Amino acid sequence: MLPEHVLKSILENLGKMEGVKGVVITTTEGIPVHSTFSPEITEKISAFAASLLDKAKKMVKEVGGTRVTFIVLDTSSGELLIASEQEYVIAILR
């Protein structure tokens, strides 16, 4: 696991990017680690992002791929960016 100060630094740096509404760092199991959102929103985003990433990995494997590293969902209210990095999932809303 990454040290606490590294996780907080990641949150701060991503949160400073133009247009970013918030950031959640979660485990691949959907357990929140750090977030700039309220606890309720953090729980929802963590579970959703981990589940979506798991489903994307299964889909990619089915079609002969080997790895999912980044997912972009473009919605009417903005973008949800989901990145997978070892044992963590980073979800950014902008």
Secondary structure, 3 states (H helix, E strand, C coil): CCCHHHHHHHHHHHHCCCCCCEEEEEECCCCEEEECCCHHHHHHHHHHHHHHHHHHHHHHHHCCCCCCCEEEEEECCEEEEEEEECCEEEEEEC
